[in-house]
Amino acid sequence: MNAYYSAPLVLVDLETTGANPERDRITEIGIVQIDEAGVRTWSSLVNPQRAIPAFIQQLTGIDDAMVADAPAFAALVDEVLPLLQGRVFVAHNARFDYGFLRAEFKRLGLAFRASVLCTVKLSRALYPDQYKHSLDALIARHGLQLSGGRHRALTDAELLQQFLDVALREHGHTHVHAAIDELTRQPPLPAAIDPARIDELPEGPGVVAYYDAAGAALYVDRHNNLYKGVLAQLSGARKGQGYGEALRQDVARVDAQECPGELGALLLEARWLQQLRPRLNPQTRAEHAPCFLRLIERDGSLVSQVSPAEDVDLSAGGALLFGPFRAKREVTRLLNKLAEGYGLCRQVLGLDARPKAGAGACNAVSQGKCRGACCGREPLATHNARLLMALAKHRFAAWPYSGPIGIAEGPEWAPQLHVLDRWMYLGTVHDDSELPSLLAESAPEFNLDVYKLLVAEVKRGRKVMVLGRGLAGLADEDGV
């Protein structure tokens, strides 16, 4: 028992080389232990064994020279782990610091798991009338005093203790203890799901796939916050979803992938939906075969022909190519609608079989639904022109670039590049060195949802980089 809570606390702040615990590394650790014996502090610079980006150096004041002679994390692990174990892990945006430490321990073959308290959430719970809850906002609002440089690990960890002092003074022990109890309570999970797996999930945007015991995909979902989204899904906190109970009953495994932003999550979600065909996603219950409508000239008339997406040159387009469509039946449905609305001949379009030459007008002529292109009453050129006008808004937009393109997304100091070609998503790379193999090996499958997403992004004027196959320079090119 201590003044703040019924269990020992460890207040933690980290400085790092970036935002991704899988690729970035810790540069400084600050720890404040609080228990019945009192308060103790510990801190150390950490050699990340890689260059610190200029942006991070400017933010934290920690540069490569400062960490050159500092111990690597592996040399500190025997000292750090005992300071954390058996305590409530407290940090501001706690999933960030918790995720980085778990990743570092995991690389060394060590498991670490703790009850986590985020002081951002605690501030929101105790001060719901306040709009901002960043550490800078807490400093300004509560008059917290810096003992050293801002964005230095021990200074920021000590600020958290000052915030707890203010909270106790303004709200009392009972209220603060109750708030911490609520924020650290773990919701119930399906029996087959290891809580440690959910604990590993980051709080950034990404995509999750749920599988049953046989390894078949149940459901694919996209979240702005993977940890919160998956936890809400598996605990039943997300209401109004008819598939929710079936998912929780059958789920045995969870796979998740973090993305640099919303666009990356949308692209990955579309890919996983197409590849995995999860049975609980309504849009994937039926098998779809994306296709295009071609108009081919035959005896002076334009006749419809459905072509699978794999048979279409997506870089060419053309005045007589329309779509894409989700399935052949969508093409048939559209042509039926246009035939009725524009007085087009179903026989000329190829929807109905044409009788032998000289058989006369089709039945729709006598009903006033066909203007007679089938029997010479209307010139075929006029019928063709009306058909092209009716299909104009469905004309396929050819790929507007000279080759594959990249769209950058993510923080300034660690952007990722989504690589696309001919309206298809090839993948996402973290640096230019990964591009050659991706461009050489990718054999993407056309995805209608990705196509629609990319058309919207390009029309929005998203800045892209045209990528040469040999990466002989990256040229900026405006969107169409």
C-alpha positions as CSV (number, residue, x, y, z in Angstrom):
1,M,0.0,0.0,0.0
2,N,1.2,3.5,-0.8
3,A,-0.2,7.0,-0.8
4,Y,-1.4,6.6,-4.4
5,Y,-2.7,3.1,-4.8
6,S,-3.1,-0.3,-3.1
7,A,-0.3,-1.8,-5.2
8,P,3.3,-0.7,-5.9
9,L,3.7,1.6,-8.8
10,V,6.5,2.1,-11.3
11,L,6.3,5.4,-13.3
12,V,8.1,5.0,-16.6
13,D,9.1,7.3,-19.4
14,L,11.2,6.3,-22.5
15,E,12.9,8.3,-25.2
16,T,13.3,6.4,-28.5
17,T,14.5,6.6,-32.1
18,G,11.0,6.6,-33.5
19,A,7.5,5.3,-33.0
20,N,7.6,1.7,-34.0
21,P,8.8,-0.8,-31.3
22,E,9.6,-3.4,-33.9
23,R,12.1,-1.3,-35.8
24,D,13.0,1.6,-33.4
25,R,15.0,1.4,-30.2
26,I,15.2,3.0,-26.8
27,T,17.6,5.9,-26.2
28,E,16.8,6.7,-22.5
29,I,14.9,5.2,-19.6
30,G,13.5,7.0,-16.6
31,I,11.9,5.1,-13.7
32,V,10.2,6.2,-10.5
33,Q,9.3,3.4,-8.1
34,I,6.6,4.1,-5.5
35,D,5.7,1.6,-2.7
36,E,5.4,1.4,1.1
37,A,9.1,2.0,1.4
38,G,8.9,5.4,-0.3
39,V,10.1,6.8,-3.7
40,R,13.2,5.8,-5.6
41,T,14.4,6.9,-9.0
42,W,16.6,5.3,-11.7
43,S,17.6,6.4,-15.2
44,S,20.1,5.7,-17.9
45,L,20.9,6.6,-21.5
46,V,20.7,3.6,-23.8
47,N,22.8,3.0,-26.9
48,P,20.2,2.2,-29.6
49,Q,22.9,0.8,-31.9
50,R,21.5,2.9,-34.7
51,A,21.4,6.5,-35.8
52,I,19.0,8.8,-34.0
53,P,16.9,10.8,-36.6
54,A,17.5,14.5,-36.7
55,F,13.9,15.2,-35.7
56,I,14.2,13.0,-32.6
57,Q,17.5,14.7,-31.7
58,Q,15.9,18.1,-31.9
59,L,12.9,16.9,-29.8
60,T,14.7,15.2,-27.0
61,G,18.1,16.8,-27.1
62,I,19.7,13.3,-27.2
63,D,22.1,12.9,-30.1
64,D,24.3,10.1,-31.3
65,A,27.4,11.4,-29.4
66,M,25.5,11.3,-26.1
67,V,24.6,7.6,-26.4
68,A,27.8,6.4,-28.1
69,D,29.3,5.2,-24.8
70,A,26.0,4.3,-23.1
71,P,25.2,0.6,-22.5
72,A,22.9,-1.2,-24.9
73,F,19.6,-2.4,-23.6
74,A,20.9,-6.0,-23.3
75,A,23.5,-4.8,-20.8
76,L,20.8,-3.1,-18.7
77,V,18.2,-5.8,-18.7
78,D,19.2,-7.4,-15.4
79,E,18.9,-4.0,-13.7
80,V,15.7,-2.8,-15.4
81,L,13.5,-5.9,-15.2
82,P,13.5,-6.1,-11.4
83,L,12.5,-2.5,-11.2
84,L,9.4,-3.1,-13.2
85,Q,8.2,-6.5,-12.0
86,G,5.3,-6.9,-9.6
87,R,4.1,-3.3,-10.1
88,V,1.4,-1.3,-11.8
89,F,3.1,0.1,-14.9
90,V,2.3,3.8,-15.2
91,A,3.1,6.0,-18.2
92,H,1.7,8.8,-20.3
93,N,0.4,7.2,-23.4
94,A,1.3,4.0,-21.6
95,R,0.9,1.6,-24.5
96,F,3.9,3.3,-26.2
97,D,6.4,2.8,-23.4
98,Y,4.9,-0.5,-22.4
99,G,5.1,-1.8,-26.0
100,F,8.7,-0.7,-26.4
101,L,9.9,-2.4,-23.3
102,R,8.0,-5.6,-24.1
103,A,9.6,-5.6,-27.5
104,E,13.1,-5.1,-26.1
105,F,12.6,-7.9,-23.6
106,K,11.2,-10.2,-26.3
107,R,14.3,-9.7,-28.4
108,L,16.3,-11.1,-25.4
109,G,13.9,-14.0,-24.9
110,L,12.3,-12.5,-21.8
111,A,8.6,-12.1,-21.2
112,F,7.2,-9.1,-19.4
113,R,3.6,-8.3,-18.6
114,A,2.1,-5.9,-16.1
115,S,-1.1,-4.2,-15.2
116,V,-1.0,-0.9,-17.1
117,L,-2.2,2.6,-16.1
118,C,-2.2,5.4,-18.7
119,T,-2.1,8.8,-17.1
120,V,-3.7,10.3,-20.2
121,K,-6.8,8.1,-19.5
122,L,-6.5,8.9,-15.8
123,S,-6.5,12.7,-16.6
124,R,-9.6,12.2,-18.8
125,A,-11.4,10.3,-16.1
126,L,-10.6,12.8,-13.3
127,Y,-10.8,16.0,-15.4
128,P,-13.5,15.2,-18.0
129,D,-14.3,18.9,-18.6
130,Q,-10.7,19.5,-19.9
131,Y,-10.1,19.1,-23.6
132,K,-6.3,18.5,-23.6
133,H,-4.5,15.8,-21.7
134,S,-1.0,15.8,-23.1
135,L,1.9,16.0,-20.7
136,D,2.5,19.6,-21.8
137,A,-1.2,20.3,-21.0
138,L,-0.9,18.8,-17.6
139,I,2.2,20.9,-16.9
140,A,0.4,24.1,-17.8
141,R,-2.9,23.2,-16.1
142,H,-1.5,21.9,-12.8
143,G,1.7,24.0,-12.6
144,L,4.0,20.9,-12.6
145,Q,7.7,21.7,-12.2
146,L,10.4,20.4,-14.5
147,S,13.5,19.0,-12.7
148,G,15.4,18.8,-16.0
149,G,14.9,19.1,-19.7
150,R,11.4,18.3,-21.1
151,H,11.4,15.1,-23.2
152,R,14.1,13.7,-21.0
153,A,13.0,10.3,-19.5
154,L,13.5,10.8,-15.8
155,T,12.1,14.4,-15.9
156,D,9.0,13.2,-17.6
157,A,8.5,10.2,-15.2
158,E,8.8,12.6,-12.2
159,L,6.2,14.8,-13.7
160,L,3.8,11.9,-13.5
161,Q,4.3,11.6,-9.8
162,Q,3.6,15.4,-9.5
163,F,0.3,14.8,-11.4
164,L,-0.6,12.0,-9.0
165,D,0.0,14.3,-6.1
166,V,-2.3,17.0,-7.6
167,A,-5.0,14.3,-8.3
168,L,-4.9,13.1,-4.7
169,R,-5.1,16.6,-3.4
170,E,-8.0,17.7,-5.6
171,H,-10.0,14.5,-5.7
172,G,-9.0,12.4,-2.6
173,H,-7.7,8.9,-2.2
174,T,-11.0,7.1,-2.6
175,H,-11.9,8.8,-6.0
176,V,-8.3,8.3,-7.4
177,H,-8.1,4.7,-6.3
178,A,-11.5,4.0,-7.8
179,A,-10.4,5.6,-11.1
180,I,-7.2,3.5,-11.2
181,D,-9.2,0.4,-10.4
182,E,-11.5,1.0,-13.4
183,L,-8.7,1.9,-15.8
184,T,-6.6,-1.2,-14.9
185,R,-9.4,-3.7,-14.9
186,Q,-9.0,-6.3,-17.6
187,P,-12.2,-7.1,-19.5
188,P,-13.1,-10.8,-20.0
189,L,-11.7,-12.5,-23.1
190,P,-12.7,-15.7,-24.9
191,A,-11.1,-18.7,-23.3
192,A,-8.9,-19.6,-26.3
193,I,-7.3,-16.1,-26.4
194,D,-4.1,-15.5,-24.5
195,P,-4.3,-12.1,-22.8
196,A,-0.6,-11.6,-23.4
197,R,-1.3,-11.7,-27.1
198,I,-3.8,-8.8,-26.8
199,D,-1.3,-7.0,-24.5
200,E,1.2,-7.0,-27.3
201,L,-1.1,-5.0,-29.7
202,P,0.0,-1.5,-30.5
203,E,-2.3,1.5,-30.1
204,G,-1.8,2.7,-33.7
205,P,-4.0,2.1,-36.8
206,G,-4.0,-1.3,-38.4
207,V,-5.9,-4.4,-39.4
208,V,-6.8,-7.5,-37.5
209,A,-7.8,-11.0,-38.6
210,Y,-9.6,-13.4,-36.3
211,Y,-9.3,-17.2,-36.9
212,D,-11.1,-20.3,-35.6
213,A,-9.4,-23.4,-34.2
214,A,-9.1,-24.9,-37.7
215,G,-7.2,-21.9,-38.9
216,A,-10.0,-20.6,-41.1
217,A,-10.5,-16.8,-41.1
218,L,-13.6,-15.7,-39.2
219,Y,-13.5,-11.9,-39.5
220,V,-11.2,-9.1,-40.7
221,D,-11.5,-5.6,-39.2
222,R,-9.8,-2.3,-39.3
223,H,-9.1,0.0,-36.3
224,N,-7.7,3.4,-35.6
225,N,-6.4,1.9,-32.4
226,L,-5.6,-1.8,-32.7
227,Y,-5.4,-2.5,-29.0
228,K,-8.6,-0.8,-28.1
229,G,-10.5,-2.1,-31.1
230,V,-9.5,-5.7,-30.6
231,L,-10.1,-5.6,-26.8
232,A,-13.6,-4.1,-27.4
233,Q,-14.4,-6.7,-30.0
234,L,-13.3,-9.7,-28.0
235,S,-14.8,-8.5,-24.7
236,G,-18.2,-7.7,-26.2
237,A,-18.0,-4.0,-25.6
238,R,-18.8,-3.3,-29.3
239,K,-22.5,-3.4,-29.5
240,G,-24.9,-3.7,-32.4
241,Q,-23.0,-6.3,-34.4
242,G,-24.8,-9.4,-35.3
243,Y,-21.6,-11.4,-35.9
244,G,-20.1,-10.5,-32.5
245,E,-21.3,-13.4,-30.5
246,A,-20.4,-15.9,-33.2
247,L,-16.9,-14.4,-33.4
248,R,-16.3,-14.6,-29.6
249,Q,-17.5,-18.2,-29.5
250,D,-15.3,-19.5,-32.3
251,V,-12.2,-17.3,-32.2
252,A,-9.0,-19.1,-31.4
253,R,-6.3,-16.9,-32.8
254,V,-5.7,-13.2,-33.5
255,D,-3.3,-11.7,-36.1
256,A,-2.8,-8.0,-36.4
257,Q,-0.6,-5.7,-38.4
258,E,0.0,-2.0,-37.6
259,C,-0.1,0.5,-40.4
260,P,1.4,4.0,-40.8
261,G,-2.1,5.6,-41.2
262,E,-5.6,5.3,-42.5
263,L,-4.7,4.8,-46.1
264,G,-2.4,1.9,-45.2
265,A,-5.1,0.3,-43.1
266,L,-7.6,0.6,-45.9
267,L,-5.3,-1.0,-48.4
268,L,-4.3,-3.9,-46.1
269,E,-7.9,-4.5,-45.1
270,A,-9.0,-4.8,-48.7
271,R,-6.1,-7.2,-49.4
272,W,-6.9,-9.4,-46.4
273,L,-10.6,-9.5,-47.2
274,Q,-9.8,-10.7,-50.7
275,Q,-7.1,-13.2,-49.7
276,L,-8.7,-14.7,-46.5
277,R,-12.4,-14.6,-47.4
278,P,-13.5,-14.5,-43.8
279,R,-16.9,-16.0,-43.3
280,L,-18.4,-13.4,-41.0
281,N,-17.6,-10.4,-43.3
282,P,-20.9,-9.8,-45.2
283,Q,-19.1,-8.5,-48.3
284,T,-17.1,-11.6,-48.7
285,R,-19.8,-14.3,-48.4
286,A,-20.2,-14.6,-52.2
287,E,-17.3,-15.2,-54.4
288,H,-16.6,-12.3,-56.7
289,A,-14.6,-12.1,-59.9
290,P,-13.9,-8.5,-60.9
291,C,-14.5,-7.9,-64.6
292,F,-14.7,-5.2,-67.2
293,L,-17.2,-4.4,-70.0
294,R,-15.7,-4.1,-73.5
295,L,-17.5,-2.9,-76.6
296,I,-16.3,-4.6,-79.7
297,E,-17.4,-3.7,-83.2
298,R,-19.2,-6.3,-85.2
299,D,-20.9,-5.6,-88.5
300,G,-21.1,-1.9,-87.8
301,S,-22.6,-2.2,-84.3
302,L,-20.9,-2.1,-80.8
303,V,-21.5,-5.4,-79.0
304,S,-20.9,-5.9,-75.3
305,Q,-18.3,-8.4,-74.0
306,V,-17.4,-9.2,-70.4
307,S,-13.6,-9.6,-69.7
308,P,-12.1,-10.9,-66.5
309,A,-9.8,-8.3,-64.8
310,E,-6.7,-10.5,-65.4
311,D,-7.3,-10.2,-69.2
312,V,-7.4,-6.4,-69.2
313,D,-4.4,-4.1,-69.7
314,L,-5.0,-1.8,-66.7
315,S,-2.4,0.7,-67.9
316,A,-4.2,1.2,-71.3
317,G,-7.9,1.9,-70.7
318,G,-9.5,3.1,-73.9
319,A,-12.8,4.6,-75.1
320,L,-14.4,1.2,-75.4
321,L,-13.5,-0.2,-71.9
322,F,-15.8,0.3,-68.9
323,G,-15.8,-0.7,-65.3
324,P,-14.5,-2.4,-63.2
325,F,-17.5,-4.3,-61.9
326,R,-17.6,-6.7,-59.0
327,A,-19.1,-9.6,-61.0
328,K,-20.5,-10.4,-64.4
329,R,-24.1,-10.1,-63.1
330,E,-23.4,-6.4,-62.4
331,V,-22.5,-5.9,-66.0
332,T,-25.7,-7.6,-67.1
333,R,-27.8,-5.6,-64.7
334,L,-26.3,-2.3,-65.9
335,L,-26.9,-3.2,-69.6
336,N,-30.5,-4.2,-68.9
337,K,-31.1,-0.9,-67.2
338,L,-29.5,1.1,-70.0
339,A,-31.4,-0.8,-72.7
340,E,-34.7,0.1,-71.0
341,G,-33.7,3.7,-70.2
342,Y,-32.1,4.6,-73.5
343,G,-34.2,2.5,-75.9
344,L,-31.2,0.4,-76.9
345,C,-31.7,-2.9,-78.6
346,R,-31.0,-6.0,-76.5
347,Q,-30.1,-8.0,-79.6
348,V,-27.6,-5.5,-80.8
349,L,-26.0,-5.2,-77.4
350,G,-25.6,-9.0,-77.3
351,L,-28.0,-9.5,-74.3
352,D,-30.4,-11.5,-76.4
353,A,-29.6,-13.9,-79.2
354,R,-30.0,-12.4,-82.7
355,P,-32.1,-14.3,-85.1
356,K,-31.0,-15.2,-88.6
357,A,-30.6,-12.4,-91.1
358,G,-33.8,-10.9,-92.4
359,A,-35.9,-12.1,-89.4
360,G,-37.1,-8.5,-88.8
361,A,-37.5,-6.4,-85.8
362,C,-37.1,-7.6,-82.2
363,N,-40.2,-7.8,-80.0
364,A,-39.1,-4.6,-78.1
365,V,-39.6,-2.5,-81.3
366,S,-43.4,-3.2,-81.2
367,Q,-43.4,-2.3,-77.5
368,G,-41.7,1.0,-78.1
369,K,-38.6,-0.1,-76.1
370,C,-36.3,-0.4,-79.1
371,R,-35.8,2.2,-81.8
372,G,-35.1,-0.4,-84.4
373,A,-31.3,-0.7,-84.7
374,C,-32.0,-4.4,-85.1
375,C,-34.0,-4.0,-88.3
376,G,-32.5,-0.9,-89.9
377,R,-35.1,1.7,-88.6
378,E,-32.3,3.3,-86.6
379,P,-28.8,3.7,-88.0
380,L,-26.3,1.6,-86.2
381,A,-24.0,4.7,-85.8
382,T,-26.8,6.5,-83.9
383,H,-27.4,3.4,-81.7
384,N,-23.6,3.2,-81.0
385,A,-23.4,6.9,-80.1
386,R,-26.3,6.6,-77.7
387,L,-24.7,3.5,-76.1
388,L,-21.4,5.3,-75.6
389,M,-23.2,8.3,-74.0
390,A,-25.1,6.0,-71.6
391,L,-21.9,4.3,-70.6
392,A,-19.8,7.5,-70.3
393,K,-19.7,7.7,-66.6
394,H,-18.5,4.1,-66.3
395,R,-15.5,4.5,-68.6
396,F,-12.4,3.0,-67.1
397,A,-9.6,5.5,-66.2
398,A,-6.3,4.2,-67.5
399,W,-3.4,4.3,-65.0
400,P,-2.2,7.9,-65.3
401,Y,1.5,7.3,-64.4
402,S,4.5,6.1,-66.3
403,G,5.1,3.3,-63.9
404,P,4.7,2.2,-60.3
405,I,4.1,4.9,-57.7
406,G,4.7,5.4,-54.0
407,I,2.5,7.2,-51.5
408,A,4.2,8.2,-48.3
409,E,2.3,7.9,-45.0
410,G,3.4,8.1,-41.3
411,P,5.3,10.4,-39.1
412,E,7.9,12.7,-40.6
413,W,10.8,10.9,-39.0
414,A,9.6,7.4,-40.0
415,P,7.4,7.5,-43.1
416,Q,6.4,4.3,-44.9
417,L,5.8,4.0,-48.6
418,H,2.7,2.3,-50.1
419,V,3.7,1.0,-53.5
420,L,1.0,0.8,-56.2
421,D,1.0,-0.1,-59.9
422,R,-1.9,-0.1,-62.4
423,W,-4.5,0.5,-59.7
424,M,-3.2,-2.5,-57.7
425,Y,-1.5,-2.5,-54.2
426,L,1.9,-4.1,-54.3
427,G,2.8,-3.7,-50.6
428,T,4.3,-1.2,-48.1
429,V,8.0,-0.7,-47.5
430,H,9.9,1.0,-44.7
431,D,12.8,2.3,-46.7
432,D,14.1,2.5,-50.3
433,S,16.2,-0.6,-49.9
434,E,13.1,-2.8,-49.9
435,L,11.7,-1.4,-53.2
436,P,13.7,-3.4,-55.8
437,S,12.6,-6.8,-54.5
438,L,9.0,-5.7,-54.0
439,L,8.8,-4.3,-57.6
440,A,10.5,-7.4,-59.0
441,E,8.5,-10.1,-57.1
442,S,5.0,-8.6,-56.8
443,A,2.3,-10.3,-58.7
444,P,-0.8,-8.5,-57.4
445,E,-4.4,-9.5,-57.9
446,F,-6.8,-6.8,-59.0
447,N,-9.0,-5.7,-56.1
448,L,-12.1,-3.6,-56.9
449,D,-12.1,-1.9,-53.4
450,V,-8.4,-1.0,-53.7
451,Y,-9.1,0.5,-57.2
452,K,-11.9,2.7,-55.9
453,L,-9.8,3.8,-53.0
454,L,-6.9,4.7,-55.2
455,V,-9.0,6.6,-57.7
456,A,-10.4,8.7,-54.9
457,E,-6.9,9.3,-53.5
458,V,-5.5,10.4,-56.8
459,K,-8.5,12.6,-57.6
460,R,-8.0,14.2,-54.2
461,G,-4.6,15.3,-55.3
462,R,-2.5,13.1,-53.1
463,K,1.2,13.6,-53.7
464,V,2.8,10.6,-55.2
465,M,6.3,9.5,-56.3
466,V,6.8,7.7,-59.6
467,L,9.2,4.8,-59.0
468,G,11.6,3.7,-61.7
469,R,12.2,0.0,-61.8
470,G,15.9,0.7,-61.1
471,L,15.1,3.4,-58.6
472,A,17.2,5.9,-60.6
473,G,15.8,8.8,-58.7
474,L,12.3,9.5,-57.4
475,A,10.3,12.2,-59.3
476,D,7.3,14.0,-57.8
477,E,4.2,13.8,-60.0
478,D,0.9,15.5,-59.2
479,G,-2.3,13.5,-59.0
480,V,-4.8,13.7,-61.8
